[in-house]
């Protein structure tokens, strides 16, 4: 039996398609990375300081709220 021409070509395409799609994806990612405007060291430092200050403020707020609620539950003697 002779294999049809379409079947062998279709098999090759089906076997190579995932690799072609992956290669195209990686090429597009590389192109996008060249378009990215990366922040400067000064911007990175500033953003880091802002995030650390925000974390500190939220931690103090949550800690204070936890302390108040703990004292309230203690005064109500709900858990003894």
NORPECOR-V972177 format. One record per residue. N is the residue number from 1. PSI is psi in radians with two decimals (NA if undefined). Layout:
n={N;N}
psi={PSI;PSI}
This chain:
n={1;2;3;4;5;6;7;8;9;10;11;12;13;14;15;16;17;18;19;20;21;22;23;24;25;26;27;28;29;30;31;32;33;34;35;36;37;38;39;40;41;42;43;44;45;46;47;48;49;50;51;52;53;54;55;56;57;58;59;60;61;62;63;64;65;66;67;68;69;70;71;72;73;74;75;76;77;78;79;80}
psi={2.32;2.42;2.50;2.69;-0.69;-0.60;-0.80;-0.67;-0.66;-0.65;-0.77;-0.75;-0.76;-0.57;-0.57;-0.26;-0.80;-0.64;-0.62;-0.77;-0.71;-0.79;-0.75;-0.73;-0.83;-0.63;-0.73;-0.64;-0.78;-0.71;-0.71;-0.64;-0.49;-0.38;-0.24;2.39;1.83;2.54;2.67;2.99;-0.64;-0.75;-0.77;-0.76;-0.79;-0.81;-0.64;-0.76;-0.74;-0.76;-0.76;-0.68;-0.74;-0.72;-0.74;-0.78;-0.78;-0.67;-0.74;-0.74;-0.84;-0.71;-0.74;-0.78;-0.71;-0.75;-0.76;-0.80;-0.61;-0.77;-0.71;-0.78;-0.66;-0.70;-0.59;-0.19;0.82;-0.51;1.75;NA}
